[in-house]
Amino acid sequence: MKDTRFEKKNDAVRGGRGRGNVKGEQRPVKRLARDKKPVDAPELSEDLVAGRNAVMEVLKGSRSVNRLLVANGSSEGSMREIIALAKEKGINIQFYDRSKLDAMAPGIRHQGVLAQVPPVQYAELEDILQIARDRNEPPFIVLLDELEDPHNLGAILRTADAAGVHGVLIPKHRSCPLSATVAKTSAGAVEHVPVARIGNMVQTIKKLKKEGLWVAAADMDGTDYYDTDLTGSLLLVIGSEGQGVGRLIKEQCDFVVRIPMVGKINSLNASVAGSILMYEAMKQRISNK
């Protein structure tokens, strides 16, 4: 017999739709991996966006570009389009030896081009909710609980853009900020996915519940993600690389979803787990239309 038991909180506020129906017996799930890379960069100020995809998205977007820095001899392929677009916008283009660009963006694979940009503008939570209203869609927001790896943050932003996420929330403290590494890893998605910094995550979750959002945490002790209804207004919480979703945050969640695993490797990093869950939500939303 199908087990349809599922515990929900605050049904009176957001309507008691059935969620998390379990098919058959639950299987064990394995924890997310601990990533070893530290937070590696300060927030973007008068900073550099590196890499062809990231620079192209900046040029196509609304953020101004103060200078375009190009390695000598880099004018083939997509660089031609980048230079042409920069000229069309009247942006100052300067050419340097590649070693100079290496020194300006140490440790970053810049692919022969850097864009000097003004400070990044974080969004407000209300901006993200308004985007969902403008699209006439149920809000789909991702909250990252103390995620510290800039490569994971960049990868999550890239997937969030592809999966139709309206915005991403990060804590003001103990979290990776937007940086040049995040921008490069996101392949320019940082220009399109609003990111808001929040001070108190518990209070933010309570506010979003009042707005009608259901809150789902990714953790090993939950319902298989593909047996869970993710079609409504949703706040998806992804935990940090080492600790997962914190206890206080998990206590505020309406339900917990897990990614079952059957192989020998016993972990997924935060960006991979987040990608699986974001795409499941997107698939369900498309099928539900």
C-alpha positions in Angstrom: 0.0 0.0 0.0 1.2 3.5 -0.8 2.3 5.4 2.3 0.7 8.9 1.9 1.5 10.1 5.4 3.3 13.4 5.5 3.7 16.0 8.2 3.1 19.7 7.3 3.2 22.8 9.3 1.1 26.0 9.0 -1.5 24.5 6.6 -4.0 27.1 7.8 -2.0 29.9 6.4 -0.9 28.5 3.0 -3.6 25.9 2.2 -3.2 22.3 3.1 -2.3 20.7 -0.2 -0.8 17.2 0.0 2.9 17.2 -0.4 5.7 14.6 -0.1 3.7 11.5 -0.8 6.1 8.6 -0.4 6.1 5.7 -2.9 7.1 2.5 -1.2 9.8 2.0 1.3 12.3 4.8 1.9 15.9 4.2 0.8 19.0 5.5 2.6 20.5 8.7 1.3 24.0 9.9 1.6 25.3 13.3 2.8 26.5 16.2 0.7 30.2 16.4 0.4 32.4 18.8 2.3 34.1 21.0 -0.2 37.6 22.1 0.7 37.8 25.4 -1.1 37.6 28.5 1.1 35.9 31.8 0.4 38.5 33.3 -1.9 37.6 36.8 -2.8 36.2 40.1 -1.4 32.9 41.4 -2.7 33.0 43.0 -6.2 33.8 46.7 -5.8 35.6 48.4 -8.6 36.3 44.9 -9.8 36.9 42.7 -12.8 34.7 40.2 -14.5 36.8 37.5 -16.2 36.1 35.1 -19.0 34.4 35.4 -22.4 31.0 34.2 -21.4 30.8 36.3 -18.2 32.1 39.4 -20.0 29.6 38.9 -22.9 26.7 38.7 -20.4 27.9 41.9 -18.7 28.0 43.7 -22.0 24.5 42.5 -22.9 23.1 43.4 -19.5 22.3 46.7 -17.7 25.5 47.0 -15.6 27.9 49.6 -17.0 31.4 48.6 -18.0 34.2 51.1 -17.3 36.9 49.4 -19.3 37.5 46.3 -21.4 40.9 44.8 -21.0 42.0 42.4 -23.8 45.1 40.3 -24.2 47.2 41.1 -27.3 46.4 38.8 -30.1 43.0 37.8 -28.7 40.6 38.7 -31.5 39.5 35.4 -32.8 36.1 33.6 -32.4 33.9 35.0 -29.7 36.4 37.8 -28.9 35.5 39.5 -32.1 31.9 39.8 -31.0 32.9 41.0 -27.5 35.1 43.7 -29.0 32.5 44.8 -31.5 29.8 45.0 -28.8 32.1 47.0 -26.6 32.9 49.5 -29.4 29.2 49.8 -30.2 28.6 50.8 -26.5 31.5 53.2 -26.6 33.4 51.3 -23.9 37.1 52.1 -23.5 39.1 49.0 -24.8 42.7 48.6 -23.8 45.1 45.9 -24.9 47.8 44.3 -22.7 50.2 41.4 -22.7 48.5 38.3 -21.3 50.9 38.3 -18.4 49.5 41.6 -17.3 45.9 40.2 -17.3 47.2 37.2 -15.3 48.6 39.5 -12.7 45.3 41.5 -12.5 43.2 38.4 -12.1 45.5 35.9 -10.3 44.2 32.3 -10.2 41.3 33.1 -12.5 41.1 31.7 -16.1 40.3 34.9 -17.9 40.5 33.6 -21.5 42.2 36.8 -22.6 39.5 39.3 -21.5 38.5 41.2 -18.4 35.8 43.8 -17.9 36.2 46.5 -15.2 32.8 47.1 -13.6 31.3 49.2 -10.8 30.1 47.7 -7.6 27.6 44.8 -7.9 24.1 45.7 -6.8 22.4 43.2 -4.5 18.7 42.9 -4.8 16.1 43.2 -2.1 13.8 40.3 -1.1 10.8 42.3 -2.3 12.4 42.8 -5.7 12.6 39.0 -6.1 8.9 38.5 -5.1 7.9 41.2 -7.6 9.7 39.4 -10.4 7.5 36.4 -9.8 4.4 38.6 -9.7 5.4 40.3 -13.0 5.7 36.9 -14.6 2.5 35.7 -13.1 4.3 32.7 -11.6 4.4 31.2 -8.2 7.6 32.4 -6.5 10.6 30.0 -6.8 13.4 31.2 -4.6 16.6 29.4 -3.4 18.1 30.1 0.0 21.8 29.1 0.5 22.5 28.4 4.2 26.1 29.5 4.8 27.5 28.3 1.5 31.2 29.3 1.5 32.6 28.0 -1.8 32.5 30.6 -4.6 32.6 27.9 -7.3 29.5 26.2 -5.9 27.7 29.6 -5.6 28.6 30.4 -9.3 27.4 27.0 -10.4 24.1 27.3 -8.5 23.5 30.8 -10.0 24.1 29.3 -13.5 21.5 26.5 -12.9 19.1 28.9 -11.2 19.0 31.0 -14.3 18.4 28.0 -16.5 15.7 26.6 -14.2 13.6 29.7 -13.9 14.5 30.6 -10.3 13.3 34.1 -9.5 16.1 34.9 -7.1 18.7 33.6 -4.6 19.1 34.5 -1.0 22.4 34.4 0.9 23.2 35.4 4.5 25.1 38.6 5.1 27.6 36.7 7.3 29.4 33.4 7.1 28.6 33.1 3.4 30.4 33.5 0.1 29.7 37.0 -1.4 29.5 37.7 -5.0 33.0 37.9 -6.4 35.0 37.7 -9.6 35.3 33.9 -9.1 31.5 33.6 -8.7 30.9 35.7 -11.8 33.3 33.6 -13.9 31.9 30.3 -12.7 28.3 31.4 -13.3 29.2 32.1 -16.9 27.4 35.4 -16.7 24.3 34.2 -14.8 25.2 36.6 -12.0 24.0 39.4 -14.3 20.5 37.8 -14.6 19.7 36.1 -11.3 18.9 38.6 -8.5 20.8 37.8 -5.3 19.7 39.3 -2.0 21.6 39.4 1.2 19.6 38.7 4.3 20.5 39.3 8.0 18.2 36.9 9.9 17.4 33.7 8.0 14.8 32.5 10.4 12.9 35.8 10.2 13.2 35.8 6.4 11.7 32.3 6.2 8.8 33.3 8.5 8.1 36.3 6.3 8.1 34.2 3.2 5.7 31.7 4.8 3.3 34.6 5.4 3.7 35.4 1.7 2.4 31.9 0.9 5.7 30.1 0.2 6.3 26.5 1.2 9.8 25.9 2.6 11.7 22.8 1.6 15.1 21.8 3.0 17.5 19.4 1.2 18.7 16.9 3.7 19.2 13.1 4.1 16.3 12.7 6.5 13.4 13.4 4.1 11.1 12.3 1.3 12.6 11.4 -2.1 12.6 14.6 -4.1 10.7 13.1 -7.0 7.8 12.1 -4.7 7.3 15.6 -3.5 5.1 18.3 -4.9 7.3 21.3 -5.9 4.8 23.1 -8.1 3.6 25.8 -5.8 5.2 28.9 -4.2 8.5 27.5 -3.0 11.6 28.4 -1.0 14.3 25.7 -1.5 17.0 25.7 1.1 20.4 24.3 0.2 22.9 23.7 3.0 26.6 24.4 3.3 29.2 22.1 1.9 30.2 20.6 5.2 27.3 20.9 7.6 24.2 20.9 5.5 21.1 22.8 6.5 21.4 24.2 10.1 19.1 22.9 12.8 17.3 26.2 13.4 16.6 26.6 9.7 15.4 23.1 9.3 13.0 23.6 12.2 11.3 26.3 10.1 10.9 24.2 7.0 7.6 22.6 6.1 9.2 19.5 4.6 12.5 17.9 3.8 13.5 16.4 0.5 16.4 14.0 -0.2 18.4 12.7 -3.1 18.7 8.9 -2.9 22.0 7.4 -3.9 22.8 3.8 -4.8 26.5 4.0 -5.8 29.8 3.7 -4.0 30.4 7.4 -3.7 28.6 8.7 -0.6 28.3 12.4 -1.4 27.2 15.2 -3.7 28.4 18.7 -3.4 26.0 21.6 -2.9 25.9 22.8 -6.5 25.1 19.3 -7.9 22.4 18.7 -5.2 20.9 22.1 -5.8 20.9 21.6 -9.6 19.0 18.3 -9.3 16.3 19.8 -7.0 15.9 23.0 -9.1 15.4 21.1 -12.3 12.9 18.7 -10.6 10.9 21.8 -9.5 11.1 23.2 -13.1 10.0 19.9 -14.6 7.0 19.7 -12.3 6.0 23.3 -12.9 6.2 22.8 -16.7 4.1 19.6 -16.4 1.6 21.3 -14.2 0.8 24.1 -16.7 
